[in-house]
Amino acid sequence: MLRKDLLRVSRAGGGYRPQFTERRHRPLAAKVLGTFTEHVGDRRADLEDSLEELEAEAADFKLVRGFAALVERECVFEIDAPLPPRRVRRAAFEAAAAVGVASTAERERAIARAAESLRVEPDAIEGSLYADRAINEVLVDADVPWDPETLCAQYDLSLAQTTLFDATEVRVRSNDPKALVSAVKRLRLMYEIERMPEGRELVVPGPDTLFRRTRRYGTAFARLLRTVAGTADWRLTATIDDRGRERTLTLSDRDVSVPDVEPLAEPAFDSGVEADFAGRFRGLDLDWTLVREPEPLATGTRVMIPDFAFEYDHADFRVFFEVMGFWTPEYVEKKLTQLAELEDVELLVAVDESLGVGEEIAARDHRVVTYSGTVRVKDVVDVLREYETDLVADAAAALPAELVPQADVVTLDALATEYGVGVDALASVRFPEHERIGGALVRPATIDAIDAELSPGMTHEDAESVCEEFGIGEPSALFSRLDYRIEWDGLTGGTLRRKDGRE
């Protein structure tokens, strides 16, 4: 789809008609493609300047922006900087706070001080400071799958999808109704099949027939169009809510086709609730991997495809996850029947609290969390923790009472991976030849050898180098074990000191 601000429609005569491309627009599509190709290796800001010039020359700036939006999704931009920008900004801002920047000369002193603290030249600071801003990203790949003709075809499809974003009902006739029904089920849209004089018609009602207007339905209608347009003979009629006024949109196979390539911009989720949950869950550091649309589950004579599955990283164990919302009473009853027929699977169901069926699902021996608007990740994690407690206990019971790793230094993460368990499962294991220091196991002889190499007054960097030579990746816990502390001195680094002040 395109952004709604790029929508181009005609409302002449009270209708609602997308302004599709014509043959005369192919040279403009070629110019947009050429602009991206010419700017490989340049900053995004330079590319955008050239596109703005093209907009000024074109008869319709929205068409240029629409072409550019589609092409940009296929391109690759990267940060080009000598140093990590966030690290550089931290050093620069700390230096600026120390210097007090109120003039160009003071800024240069702050940059020089930051460069000294990071042991680089000032130019490296300047070149990295804001390199991760979008306008400073560099276009590194503009190898898009379209020529001018297919870019126009993709634009027309995306434009039509955007017009359906505000649809309240969609009616479709096609020579392949089976494909349409399959797509509607996959998108979890309700549907009916009506007999019309012209033949059977698939009717997909919008969200107004349920509770409220939602982004999910607009996105799902747009995705449905891609399946519709992939059939040879079809006609679609949609009722559009155009800023409070009802209009009729009519499309057919003469208007829109599906390009031969699959666009990267195709949405990955069937609802905003699912996408929001997946994004927040995947940002957590858990021992569970989220799988989108796992294998079908048998439910009597039918099958059910859960929205997600949680796979435990340290055992062959899955918890299936279904998000339940946007259902009429009839659909709720059908879903409850499906859930009742599931056997021998662990299933967690997130239920929109407005449906009021949480207790009925729980009575079918499935775990339940309720939500309103968004699924609370904490509620889901709490359920997974319950499973994890049992899994960790089982894994710990299978481990020997004590282990003797061969290496002088080994991390608990590496050892847990070697035995196919989580780190928590090692909590009850004894290590007679090693001492636990932070997240590692270290032989006492190695601890003594490191202690002999360290001395008060060493720089923090030199002390870390000694530890790294012995395989200690995170030495702070070892410093504490040896009664050392780090005395920091602003941006100039740190010094190793005894905790009791002895030298």
Protein Blocks (a to p, Z undefined) as FASTA:
>chain_A
ZZfklpccdfehhiacdddddfklmmmmmmmmmmmmmmgoiafklmmmmmmmmmmmpmbl
klmmmmmmmmmmmpccddddfbdfklmmmmmmmmmmmnopabfklmmmmmmmmmmmnopa
fklmmmmmmmmgmklpccfbfcdfbdfklmmmmmmmmmmmmmmmmpcbdcdddfblmlmm
mmmmmnopacdddddfkbccdddddfklmmbccfklmmmmmmmmmmmmmpmbdcdddddd
eehiacdddddfklpccdfbdcfklcfbfbfklmmmmmmmmmpccfbdcdehiadddehj
bccddfbdcddfkbccdddddddehiafklmmmmmmmmmmpghiacdddddfklopmmmm
mmnopacdddehiacfklmmmmmmmmmmmmmmmmmmmpcfbdcdfbfbdcfklmmmmnop
afklmmmpccfkbccehjbccdfklmmmmmmmpcehiafklmmmmmmmnopablmlmmmm
nopacddehjnoccdddfklpZZ
